[in-house]
Amino acid sequence: MNSINLNITFEQYESITELTLADRTLCELAAKALNTSYSPYSKFRVGTAIRLASGETVLGSNQENLAYPSGLCAERVALFTIGATYPDAVIESMAITAQTDNFEILKPVTSCGGCLQVMAEFERKQNTPIEVIFYCLNGEVLKVPSVKSLLPFAFVEDRLER
């Protein structure tokens, strides 16, 4: 038997004012994406902004449906938009934030497992790390250098490749 310890490296900031201008702008765009959230059931809005190597930014917001499993998280909305519109694009960084009128969010909200797997697939496809920034509006920011930091056991099956 082997005992293996996994370590996750991330940066923690008190607010977006400590970030670079590029990262701060990405967080502000994620907050702007909250305005297009369709979340009449949970009242929990999520916004994502993704910066491509080309300099373009793609936004996404969560889209709910009365039949709950039919909705989609903000991260996947943005990532699938990139896959359909910019299939060869390289993703540099993404910022994710959330807001609700039901209570105050005090810590950054992280991505669900389904989104992490899709993020890992994009990172694998481009063979370049994707930096992920979790931004709490008017609060703390967490920044990880790669999706692998968040999902070290992502599903991978090389035999399924072309």
HELIX and SHEET records of a PDB file:
HELIX    1   1 ILE A   16  GLU A   18  5                                   3    
HELIX    2   2 LEU A   21  ALA A   33  1                                  13    
HELIX    3   3 LEU A   34  THR A   36  5                                   3    
HELIX    4   4 TYR A   68  SER A   70  5                                   3    
HELIX    5   5 ALA A   74  THR A   85  1                                  12    
HELIX    6   6 GLY A  113  GLN A  126  1                                  14    
HELIX    7   7 VAL A  147  LEU A  150  1                                   4    
HELIX    8   8 ASP A  158  LEU A  160  5                                   3    
SHEET    1   A 6 GLU A  11  TYR A  13  0                                        
SHEET    2   A 6 VAL A 141  VAL A 144 -1                                        
SHEET    3   A 6 GLU A 131  CYS A 136 -1                                        
SHEET    4   A 6 ILE A  91  THR A 100  1                                        
SHEET    5   A 6 PHE A  44  LEU A  52 -1                                        
SHEET    6   A 6 THR A  57  SER A  61 -1                                        
END                                                                             
